[in-house]
């Protein structure tokens, strides 16, 4: 082979390599230019790392508290994750107010989420697009789904929508402050049309369809109708991009999920979410999601990748806790792909961090599911789990500042 032929061969190889590397994102853009998440910068909630409750939930608080492990903990803290509105019995008005006031006027930012920001400014570390999770139908435990009143649930959703359509404008020289029991008085709320992605009711469909469902068979249609009402009501709100949680590939068969999603009014939404509270590998959830998407006429979906680098805990490692061990802070869990719209399927809008790495998943409301050696109950930050997930991450460093989707 001559030198010119070698040169042409080398250039051809480089061109093919470039095509292979760029193919997923280019394919996704050609296949669906309407993807509402492309280019969005997910909001980094630095504010939540400063209240007294931060020690229970915030990875940024853990970074400051454990400086020797900061390099590992940054893999969690520096990746924007979804904001959960869960376990809230009362109307969520004040909870939504507090969060969206931070979205609209972030008071903290910087490379350590510890820099005071001037009014009306945000830096490269703080995004502006809310990705939120609504978990009200299931609420604190499975039986809450049965006790849920139609009127109470609808009032809760309406309150969420109503507060989301407001923006706080403080009086000159003031900044928003959270006042327990009543709205902050030194300013006003003005109407706003807000863009937001919502993952609706994680585990609701899974718990309805599982063999140990907390609902009687006769109660399922009513719960699906209520879920469908919420999906439609949220999706018809301008700027809201809604995905109904569809459980995961290791929980329900695709056929049952498809039927439930149809009954839950998925046609009125952008689509559905998979593995919101689970650890299955992305490729497995993509196959599951594709099957559902095609059956639903090409609906789109998002995949939770926050803790799925190594997939579900293998059966031979379940031990005395049996199948429960797969979800009780599994020892093989590692941080998965950081949020992106560069996915492996034309139907998958994005990989998102829906669940929160480092938060314990060993039972709820003070009741341990897999023994105290497997972590605390109550979805609180457990440093042992956080460090383990960071060590077993699928990436070396978080993208910092976070990249647009």
N, C-alpha and C positions, 0 to 999 in steps of 0.2 A: 504494500500500500504506500503511495507517495505521500510526501509531506502535505500537499494540498488536500489529498483525500482524508488524511488523518485529521486535518484541521476541520474539514466539513463534517466528518464523523463526530468530532468532539463538540462542535456547535450544535449538531442535531441532538446529541445526548443531553446537552444543557437545556435545549428547548423542550425536550420531552420531560425532563425533570421539573422544569418550571410549570408545565401543564399539569403534571401529577400533583405537585404541591399546591397549586392554586385551584385545582378542580373543584373541591367541595364548596368553597365560598362562591366561585364564579357560577357553578351549577345552581346553587341556592338562589343567587340573585336572578338568574335567567328564569328559573322555575317559578319564583314567586316574588315579584318586585313589590308586592303589597305588604310584605312582612312588617307589622307595626313596630317590631323591636329593633330593626336594623338602625344602627347609629345612635341608639339611646345610651345615656350615661346613667347607670343605676345609682340612686342616691346612697351615699355612704353616711350612715347615721352616727356621726361622732357625738352628737348630743347625748345619746343613750349611754355613753361611757362615763358620764360625769355625775348623775344623781347617786344618792346613797345606795340605791338598788343595783347599781352597775356591777357590784362584786358578784351578784348572783347570775348575771346573764352576759356581760359584755366581754368579748375577747380583747378589746383595747384595755380594759381595766386589768385583765390578766397579764397583758404585756408589761404594764407599769408595775404590777405587783411582783412579777417574776422576771426581772431584767436578765438573769442568766439564761433563761429560756426564750428570750425575746425573738431571736432569729427564727425559731420554730413557730412560735405563736403568731408571728407576722404573717405566716402562710394562711392563717385563718382571718386575722383582724383586717388585713389589707384587701380582702375580697368582699365586695358588696353582696349582701344576702337579702332575702325578702324580709319584710316587716310583717310579723304575725299579730293579728287581732284574734286572740283565742282565749277561752276561759273567762270571758267577760259576761257576767250575768246581766248587769244593768245595760242600758243603752250606751253605745260606744262613743257618744258625742265628745266627751272630754278627752278620751284616748286618741281619737282621730284628730281633734283640735291640736293636741300637743305635738303629735308626730308631724302633721302637715305644716305647722308653724315653723318647725325645723327645716322642712323641705323648702319652704318659700324663703326663709331668711336664716340660713345656717349660722349659728353663733360660734361653732367650733369647726376647725379644719386643720390643714397643715399635714406634714409628713408623719406626725405622730398622733393625729386627731386631737391635738392638745393646744392648738393655736387659736387665739381669739380672732374672729373675723369681723371686720367693720360691717355696719348695717348695709344691706343690699349687695354684698359681695360674696362670692364663693370662689375658691381656688381650684386648682386642677385635681385635688384629691377628693373633692366633694361633688358628686353628680347632682342631677336635678330630676331624675325620673323615678317615681315610686313604683316598686314592685311589692305588692302586699298579698297577704294570705288572710282569708276570712274563714274562721273555723268556729261556727256558732251552732250548727245543727247537731254536731257531736258534742261540742263543748268540753267539759272537763272529763267526762267518762262516757262509756257506751250507752248507759241507760238514759243519759240526757237526751238522746235522740227520741226516745219514746215519750219522755215528759214534755218535749218541746211543743208549745201551743202555736197554732197557726198565726194567731194575732200577735203574739209576742215575738215570733221570728220575723214576721213582716215589718213590725215596728222597728226592730233592730236594724234590718237592712235599710229601711227608709232613713233612719237616723244616720247611718253610715254615709249614704248618698248625699243627704242634705248637708252634712258637715264637710264633705269632700268638695262641695261646690262653693266653698267660701275661702277667702284669703284674708289673713289678719294684716291690717295696716296700723302700726303703732303711732301714738302721738309723737310729735317732733322730740327728738332726744331720748326716746324710749326704745326698749327692745321687749319682745314678748317674754312673759314669765308665766309659768304654770301656777295657777292659784287653785288649790284644792277646794272643791265645793262650788266654785262659781267661775265664770269667765274672767279673764284678765281685763280690768276696767279701762286702762289707759290706751285706748285705740279703738278701731272699728273693724268690722268684718265686711268685706265687699264681695260681690259675686265673681266667680271665676269658672271658666271651663277648663278642667284639669285633665291632662293625659295621665293614665295609670294602667298598669297591668295587674289583674286580680286572679289569683289561684283560689278557686272557690271550693270550700269544704273538703279539705284533705280527710281521707278515711271514710267519709260518709257512704260512698258507693261500696267500698270494700266491706264495711261493717254490715251493710244491708244484705250483701250477697254471700257472705261467708257462711259456712256450715254452722258456726256458733253466733249467728246474727243476734243482735240485741233487739231485733224487731220480730214480731210474729209475721208470718207470710202475708196475712191480711193487712198488716200495717205498712208494708213496703210501698204499695202504690201511692198512699197518701204522703209518705215522706219524699218520694220521687217527685210528686206534683209540687210540693213545697220547694224542693231544690230547684225544680224547673222554673217556678215563679221567680226565685231569686236570680237565677241565671239570666232570664229574660229582662228582668227589671234592671239589673246591673248593666247588661250588654246594651240596652237601649239608651243608657246615659252617655251623652257625647263625650268622647275621649277615653272611655273605659274599654279595655281590651281583656276579655274574660276567658279563662280556661277552667273547665270543671275537672276536679280531680277524679281520675279514673282508676285508682288503685295501682297495682303493679303486676308484672308478669308472673310473680311467684304467689299471688294472692287469689286472683279470680281468672277464670277462663275468658278469653277474648269475646266469645259469643255472649256471655252474660253481661259483660261490660258494655258491649254495643247496644244491647237491648235497654239497659239501664240509662245509658247516655241519651238515647233517643227519647225515653220517657222523661228525662230531666231537661229536655228542651235544648240540647246541645246545638241544634240547628240555628238557634238565635245568637250563638256565641262564636268567637273565633275558633274554639275547639276544646281541647282537654289537656290535662297534665298527667304524667306518669311518674311513679316512684317518688311522690312528694315526701313520704316518710320512710322510704326504704333504701336498700343498699345495693340493688342489683346493678350489674355492669351496664354501661350505656348501650353497648351493642345489643344486649338482650332486650332492653326497654325500647330500643329503636325498632326491632323486629315486632315487638308487641304493639307499639304505637302505629307502625305502618299498617298492620293488619286491621286495626280499628279504624284508622283514617280512611283506608280504601273502602271499607264497608259503609262508612258514613259519607261517602261521596267526595272524599278529598278534604275532610276537615284537617285542621292543623293542630299541633300539640307542642308542649315544652317538656323537657326532661330534667328532673332533679339530679344533679351530678355532684352534690356537695360532699358526699361521703362514700362514693361508690367505686373508688379506684380499684379495689380488689374483689368487688362483687359480694354476693351473699355469703355468710359464713357457711363453709362446707358442712354437710351432715355429720361427718366423722369428728367434727370439733364441737358439736352441740353439747356433749356431756350430759350431766344429770338434769339440766333444765330443758332438755329436748328442744323442740322447735322454737320455744321462746328465746333461746340463746341467740337466734339469728337477728333479733331486734333489740336485745338487751346489751347495748354498748358492745357490739361484736368486736372481738379482738383483732380481726383482720381489716377493719374499716380504715380507709385512707382517703384523703382529700382528692376529689375527682376534678375533672376538667373545669377550668374557670369559666365564668359566664361568657357566652359567645353566641352569635347567630351563624357561625360557620359550623354547620352540622352535617351529619351523614345521611340525611334524608330530605327530600323536597317537602315533606310534610312537617318536619320538625323545625319550628320557628327559632328555637334557642335551647341551649343548655343553660340552666339557671341554678343558683344555690338557693333552693327553696327551704330545705331544712337547715338547721344551724349546727355546724361542726362544733364539737366541744361540749354541747349540751347533753346531759345524761338522759338516756332513754330506758331507764330501768324501773318502770312502774310510774304511777301517778298518785297524787293526793296522799302522799306519805306511805303508800303501800308498795313494798319492793316486789318485783316480779321475778328476779333471778338472784336473790341473795345480796347482802351488803357488799360482798367482795366484788360484785360487778357494777358498783357505782351507786350514787344516791338516787332517790326518786325525785320527781317533780320538775324535770327539764331545767335543772340548774347547771351552771358551768362547772365541769369536772376537769381539773387540770390534767389528770392522768390520761383521760380519754383524748383531750385536745393534743397533748404531746404525741401520743401514739398515732393519731390520725395524721399529724403533721409529718412524722417520721416516715409514714407509709404513703405519702402523697404521690400523685402522678406527675407532679411538676416540682422543679427545684426552688423557684422563687415566684411569689405573686407578682402580677403585673401592677406596678406601682409608680405613678398614679394608675388607677384602673383604666382599662381601655374601653372605648365605646363598643357596644355590642355589634 
